[in-house]
Amino acid sequence: MDSQKTGITSVKKVYNTTAKSLKENPALFVPFIIFAIFEFISLIIISLAPRMPLRLFFGPLIRTFWGERFLHYPLNFLLLPKLASLVRMGLTIIFGSLLTGMAVVIICDIYNKKPIKLGASFKSALKKYIYLFTVVFIFTLLFYILVKLVTIGLIKYFIAGHSRLLFLGAGVWMGPVLFVINFLLALLVQSAFIYAIPILIIEKEKLIKSIIKSFVLFKKLFIPTIILVGVPMLIYIPVLILQYNGSFLINRVFPEFVLFISILGIIIGSLVIDPIVTISTTVLYLMNKEK
Amino acid sequence: MSDNLENNMKRVFFTLILSCLFAVLAGCGNDQYAIEKQYWQAQKQAEKIFKNPHATPPRELERVVKLLNRFIEKHPKTNLALDAEFNIARLYIVKEEYDKARTQLRTILNKYAKSEAICSEAVFLIGNSYEIEDKWNLALEQYKKIMQVYPITLRGLDIPIYIAQHYKVKYQPDKMVSALEETIGHYRTLASRYPKSPLSLKAHTLVAECYIALKDWPNAISSFNTVIDNYKDKVKMDGILLDIAIIYNRELKDKVKTKETLEKLIKEYPKSQFVKTAQALLKELEKK
């Protein structure tokens, strides 16, 4: 009971510091804005993938992996959220890792009351790029594999002829339950790896050691970490629900609405959730380090 | 050093903005995708009429027909234009303006006279329009025309069974039987006209299905056996063997023949998707 109270008190303190840091240092947003720009440009490009001349490059890829029908209007919009999520994964590994590292350096400078130097922060992160890249790659790959395993497992279970699993039918499992499982997996995996980048950047630890230290810290700060990572992620749920009902939106509203939802997803994901999660968990890490 | 970084960043942003502009401009062309988008918008208007034809005012029908016609004029040589032509006819049918529908379908017949598949569909819709009007004889005339003029199209292959089904639905067993017998003759002629072709295989299979509809089990089995003898080397016959076993088991109550056929299926097609079903059937037979 006491540890829970301490956890919640520390979360309040962390959020106060996060809000203060963001208010007093808007430059903290720079890495996240850069990432959002990358994501936005990629989204525009993939939304135009079925059109010439982009079709020359994307056409064979989409045809091979998902089928010819997704190269035609309006079904291309059904595939858009999936493509956007894959592109986001790639961008997170390649650029997101570096920019998160940059953000952690800036937060550390703010916390230690040093002046913010964007160029220097970028360079500090760049020095550790290989490690940052690997951490984010492992984390993204692990999440992807876990999601695939659960999905394929459920599909195989129901294809084998079972009509129910724990009193629930295939429709419920493959719909809302799978959605919740994926959300929980994302929460757990992200929480377990969340301190690896601050440890890499601030403590200048080696790759494996920083991952192990992150797991240990996650176990120690379980409740505050889950709250700091999970609560902002809840904001994204409406976007996921809308994306999940793509065919409904295409038929009832208009196909391009799916693109607007994806743009909204970028704004919420990259400009709201990512800054809050990264800054708050780094602040918690720094506060815990002081103790 | 920081000036250098700033310059590099500016260069990166400039490239990104240029590529974004290029991508946006790419989306402005009048390519196949743009045509599909235009058609989808017209089709959406048509869907409203299909969903509720009786509540649609005539002016709305004419507006949508005009929209579709404009699309056809703009993109005359596309598949979507052909789809639009058929949709105009279907719109007239759901609005019970049968003469206009048939005029539209005759226009399609003239325009696409070289394509048998398209013509067979147009004639079929003309027949449908008569059928909806409860003018079966006129409809039958159109359906027979498909059998004679376009026999090797998909619609041409289906239409004899469609006619027999009509009699079945209308509770006219005598007419159904004679239609099926006529159908069998029609398919046999087709099979002999195009021997050893995929069409002949399809025709033979349809003959067997006609015998099944007639509940003439020995002839159904014999037709299936003809298919096996003629096409065994070209096509997998596991499905047909299972069909034969089911007829022996359910209709002729011949356990020995059922077992023989199922064992043949398992032996000749050990990797077939029907092996599990065959094994389950064999187990069931042993229990009895």
HADDOCK unambig.tbl for C-alpha pairs under 7 A between the chains (distance, minus, plus):
assign (segid A and resid 41 and name CA) (segid B and resid 20 and name CA) 6.04 0.50 0.50
assign (segid A and resid 45 and name CA) (segid B and resid 23 and name CA) 5.85 0.50 0.50
assign (segid A and resid 48 and name CA) (segid B and resid 23 and name CA) 6.89 0.50 0.50
assign (segid A and resid 48 and name CA) (segid B and resid 27 and name CA) 6.04 0.50 0.50
assign (segid A and resid 50 and name CA) (segid B and resid 33 and name CA) 6.91 0.50 0.50
assign (segid A and resid 51 and name CA) (segid B and resid 26 and name CA) 6.88 0.50 0.50
assign (segid A and resid 51 and name CA) (segid B and resid 27 and name CA) 6.21 0.50 0.50
assign (segid A and resid 51 and name CA) (segid B and resid 33 and name CA) 6.09 0.50 0.50
assign (segid A and resid 52 and name CA) (segid B and resid 26 and name CA) 6.22 0.50 0.50
assign (segid A and resid 53 and name CA) (segid B and resid 26 and name CA) 6.44 0.50 0.50
assign (segid A and resid 72 and name CA) (segid B and resid 33 and name CA) 6.28 0.50 0.50
assign (segid A and resid 73 and name CA) (segid B and resid 33 and name CA) 6.21 0.50 0.50
assign (segid A and resid 73 and name CA) (segid B and resid 36 and name CA) 5.75 0.50 0.50
assign (segid A and resid 73 and name CA) (segid B and resid 37 and name CA) 5.77 0.50 0.50
assign (segid A and resid 119 and name CA) (segid B and resid 2 and name CA) 6.52 0.50 0.50
